[in-house]
Amino acid sequence: MTKTWVVPVSLLAAGLLLAPTARADAIAELFFSEYIEGSSNNKALEIFNGTSAAVDLAAGGYAVQMYFNGNTVAGLTLALLGTLAPGDVFVLAHASANAAMLLQADQLSGSTFFNGDDAIALVHGGAIVDVIGQIGLDPGTEWGAGLTGTADNTLRRQGTITAGDPDGTDPFAPAVEWEGFALDTTDGLGAHAVTVAPAAVPEPPTAALLAGVLGALALARRTRLLAACHGLRHTARGPRFDDLSVRARLRAPCPRSAACRGARS
């Protein structure tokens, strides 16, 4: 009976085909990067574009919604205007804010702005993409405490944060994603940076992998020689060692050729 052998080198050889894949953008949507709830009308919101493309805010239907005193319906909606370049920020400020805020502002509004107990949402085409606070909940005075409280402080998004919180109903703990600064701090307004870890990609074949592939190919050559010497048929599907007669015949001396005897060494 003709026996069939399989040499399992295909999986190892496939390792040679591994190559680094293209890295997708780590940031896919705009989000709040700074929040200023200062004295009087010193109030501002900074929005960061960490994507790789400019964003037409009006065409995209971007807006800021403010939910006052635990209300579930926005009391103020401000449609955003202009184009936000990649890596840049957009600052929405109260029209009566101090000179430092007005200098960085891209859009102003004279409407009544938020206090520390009001939730704020960034909306894209009617869908929430980021929220400060918790919609439908009045926390009393503020969310958080100390410098990371939402009342009488400046909050800046940590550089490791690369996406907003699109769930306006989940609990809000500012210290988890924000750094806090004292009342009326404005020195960081107008710029934001993130630290994005590179996406994981398959590594090129290592020396060990190459050595393994070469060893497997050498083994395949040896088995082909042995199979030919013993009258066994070899295919690319791999070895089947369940037939004792095959193993016994391969261990037996082969008188056919020196190449066969060399394959055993």
C-alpha positions as CSV (number, residue, x, y, z in Angstrom):
1,M,0.0,0.0,0.0
2,T,1.3,3.5,-0.8
3,K,1.6,5.7,2.3
4,T,1.1,9.5,2.4
5,W,3.4,11.9,4.2
6,V,2.8,15.5,5.2
7,V,5.5,18.0,6.1
8,P,4.0,20.8,8.3
9,V,6.1,23.7,7.1
10,S,3.2,25.8,5.7
11,L,2.4,27.4,9.0
12,L,6.0,28.3,9.7
13,A,6.5,29.6,6.2
14,A,3.5,31.8,6.6
15,G,5.4,33.8,9.2
16,L,7.5,35.2,6.4
17,L,4.4,36.9,5.0
18,L,3.8,38.9,8.1
19,A,4.3,42.6,7.5
20,P,3.4,45.8,9.5
21,T,-0.2,46.9,8.9
22,A,-1.3,50.4,8.4
23,R,-2.0,52.3,11.6
24,A,-5.5,53.6,11.9
25,D,-6.2,57.1,13.3
26,A,-6.3,56.8,17.1
27,I,-8.7,59.7,17.4
28,A,-11.9,59.6,15.4
29,E,-14.1,62.4,16.9
30,L,-13.9,65.8,18.5
31,F,-14.1,66.1,22.2
32,F,-13.9,68.7,25.0
33,S,-10.3,69.5,26.0
34,E,-10.7,72.3,28.4
35,Y,-13.5,73.7,30.7
36,I,-13.4,77.0,32.5
37,E,-16.0,77.8,35.1
38,G,-14.5,81.0,36.5
39,S,-15.7,84.1,38.3
40,S,-18.6,86.2,36.9
41,N,-18.8,85.5,33.1
42,N,-15.4,84.0,32.8
43,K,-16.6,80.8,31.2
44,A,-15.3,78.9,28.2
45,L,-15.2,75.5,26.5
46,E,-12.3,74.2,24.3
47,I,-12.9,71.5,21.7
48,F,-10.0,69.5,20.3
49,N,-9.8,68.0,16.8
50,G,-7.4,65.1,17.1
51,T,-8.4,63.5,13.8
52,S,-6.4,63.7,10.6
53,A,-8.8,65.9,8.7
54,A,-10.3,69.4,9.0
55,V,-13.8,69.5,10.3
56,D,-16.5,71.9,9.0
57,L,-18.4,72.4,12.2
58,A,-21.6,73.9,10.7
59,A,-21.8,71.3,7.9
60,G,-21.2,68.5,10.4
61,G,-24.0,69.7,12.7
62,Y,-21.8,70.3,15.7
63,A,-23.3,72.1,18.6
64,V,-22.8,72.6,22.4
65,Q,-25.8,71.9,24.6
66,M,-26.2,73.1,28.2
67,Y,-28.5,71.2,30.6
68,F,-29.3,73.5,33.6
69,N,-30.1,72.3,37.1
70,G,-30.5,68.6,36.4
71,N,-32.9,69.1,33.4
72,T,-33.0,66.3,30.8
73,V,-33.8,68.9,28.0
74,A,-31.1,71.3,26.9
75,G,-31.8,74.8,28.0
76,L,-29.3,76.3,25.6
77,T,-28.0,75.0,22.3
78,L,-25.3,76.8,20.4
79,A,-24.6,75.7,16.9
80,L,-20.8,75.9,16.2
81,L,-19.4,77.7,13.2
82,G,-16.2,77.6,11.3
83,T,-13.6,75.0,10.3
84,L,-11.5,73.2,12.8
85,A,-8.1,72.1,11.5
86,P,-6.5,68.8,12.5
87,G,-4.6,69.2,15.8
88,D,-6.2,72.5,16.5
89,V,-8.8,73.6,19.1
90,F,-12.0,75.6,18.9
91,V,-12.8,77.9,21.9
92,L,-16.4,78.9,22.7
93,A,-16.5,81.7,25.3
94,H,-19.0,84.0,26.9
95,A,-19.0,87.4,25.3
96,S,-18.4,89.1,28.6
97,A,-15.4,86.9,29.6
98,N,-12.1,88.4,30.5
99,A,-9.6,89.6,27.9
100,A,-7.4,86.5,28.1
101,M,-10.4,84.3,27.2
102,L,-11.6,86.6,24.5
103,L,-8.2,86.6,22.9
104,Q,-8.4,82.8,22.4
105,A,-12.1,82.6,21.5
106,D,-13.3,81.4,18.1
107,Q,-17.0,82.0,18.9
108,L,-18.8,84.1,21.5
109,S,-22.2,84.0,23.0
110,G,-24.0,86.5,25.3
111,S,-26.5,83.9,26.5
112,T,-26.5,82.7,30.1
113,F,-23.7,80.1,30.4
114,F,-23.3,77.1,32.6
115,N,-22.5,76.9,36.3
116,G,-20.7,74.1,38.1
117,D,-23.8,72.0,38.5
118,D,-24.9,72.1,34.9
119,A,-24.2,69.3,32.4
120,I,-22.7,70.2,29.0
121,A,-22.8,68.1,25.8
122,L,-20.9,68.3,22.5
123,V,-23.2,67.1,19.8
124,H,-22.4,66.0,16.3
125,G,-25.4,65.7,13.9
126,G,-27.8,65.4,16.8
127,A,-25.8,62.6,18.6
128,I,-23.8,63.3,21.8
129,V,-20.1,62.7,21.4
130,D,-18.8,64.1,24.7
131,V,-20.3,65.2,28.0
132,I,-19.1,67.1,31.0
133,G,-21.3,66.3,34.0
134,Q,-24.3,64.0,34.0
135,I,-27.5,64.9,32.2
136,G,-30.6,64.7,34.3
137,L,-28.7,65.0,37.6
138,D,-28.2,68.1,39.8
139,P,-25.2,67.4,41.9
140,G,-25.9,70.3,44.2
141,T,-22.9,72.6,43.7
142,E,-20.5,70.6,41.5
143,W,-19.2,67.3,40.2
144,G,-16.0,66.3,41.8
145,A,-14.1,68.2,44.6
146,G,-11.2,70.4,45.1
147,L,-9.3,71.5,42.0
148,T,-11.0,68.9,39.9
149,G,-14.5,70.1,40.9
150,T,-16.6,71.6,38.1
151,A,-17.3,74.8,40.1
152,D,-14.9,77.8,40.2
153,N,-12.1,75.8,38.5
154,T,-10.4,75.2,35.2
155,L,-10.4,71.6,34.0
156,R,-8.0,70.3,31.3
157,R,-8.4,66.9,29.7
158,Q,-5.5,64.6,30.4
159,G,-3.1,64.0,27.5
160,T,-3.8,60.3,27.5
161,I,-7.5,60.7,26.8
162,T,-8.3,60.3,23.1
163,A,-12.1,60.1,23.0
164,G,-15.0,61.8,24.7
165,D,-17.7,60.3,26.8
166,P,-20.8,59.8,24.6
167,D,-23.0,58.6,27.4
168,G,-24.6,61.6,29.1
169,T,-26.3,59.5,31.7
170,D,-23.4,57.8,33.3
171,P,-21.7,59.1,36.5
172,F,-19.2,61.8,36.1
173,A,-16.0,61.9,38.1
174,P,-13.8,64.7,36.8
175,A,-10.5,63.5,38.4
176,V,-10.6,60.3,36.2
177,E,-9.9,62.2,33.0
178,W,-9.3,65.8,33.9
179,E,-6.6,67.9,35.6
180,G,-7.7,70.8,37.8
181,F,-6.5,74.3,38.1
182,A,-7.4,77.3,40.2
183,L,-10.2,79.8,39.5
184,D,-9.8,81.8,36.3
185,T,-6.7,79.9,35.1
186,T,-6.5,80.6,31.4
187,D,-2.8,80.0,30.4
188,G,-3.6,76.6,28.7
189,L,-6.6,77.8,26.8
190,G,-6.1,77.7,23.0
191,A,-4.0,74.6,22.7
192,H,-4.1,70.9,23.5
193,A,-1.9,67.9,23.0
194,V,-2.5,64.2,23.3
195,T,-0.1,61.3,23.9
196,V,-1.2,58.5,21.6
197,A,0.5,55.0,21.8
198,P,1.3,53.5,18.4
199,A,-1.2,50.8,17.3
200,A,0.2,47.3,17.7
201,V,1.4,45.8,14.4
202,P,2.9,42.4,13.7
203,E,6.7,42.4,14.0
204,P,8.8,41.4,11.0
205,P,10.1,37.8,11.1
206,T,12.9,37.4,13.7
207,A,16.1,35.5,13.3
208,A,14.6,32.7,15.3
209,L,11.6,32.4,13.1
210,L,13.7,32.4,10.0
211,A,15.9,29.7,11.5
212,G,12.8,27.6,12.3
213,V,11.5,27.9,8.7
214,L,14.9,26.9,7.3
215,G,15.0,24.0,9.6
216,A,11.6,22.9,8.6
217,L,12.5,23.1,4.9
218,A,15.6,21.0,5.6
219,L,13.4,18.4,7.4
220,A,11.0,18.4,4.4
221,R,13.9,17.7,2.1
222,R,15.2,14.8,4.3
223,T,11.7,13.2,4.5
224,R,11.3,13.4,0.7
225,L,14.6,11.6,0.2
226,L,13.8,8.9,2.8
227,A,10.3,8.5,1.4
228,A,11.7,8.1,-2.2
229,C,14.2,5.5,-1.0
230,H,11.6,3.4,0.7
231,G,9.0,3.7,-2.1
232,L,6.7,6.0,-0.1
233,R,4.7,8.7,-1.8
234,H,5.2,12.2,-0.4
235,T,2.6,15.0,-0.7
236,A,2.5,18.6,0.6
237,R,-0.2,17.8,3.1
238,G,2.1,16.6,5.9
239,P,3.3,13.5,7.8
240,R,1.0,10.8,9.2
241,F,2.9,8.9,11.8
242,D,0.0,6.6,12.8
243,D,1.2,3.8,10.5
244,L,3.9,1.8,12.4
245,S,5.0,0.1,9.2
246,V,6.0,3.4,7.7
247,R,8.1,4.3,10.7
248,A,9.7,0.9,10.8
249,R,10.6,1.1,7.1
250,L,12.1,4.5,7.5
251,R,14.3,3.3,10.4
252,A,15.5,0.4,8.3
253,P,18.8,0.7,6.3
254,C,18.3,2.0,2.8
255,P,20.6,0.4,0.2
256,R,19.4,2.7,-2.7
257,S,21.7,5.7,-2.4
258,A,24.3,7.6,-0.5
259,A,21.9,10.6,-0.6
260,C,19.4,8.6,1.4
261,R,22.0,7.5,3.9
262,G,23.1,11.2,4.2
263,A,19.6,12.3,4.9
264,R,19.6,10.3,8.1
265,S,22.7,12.1,9.5
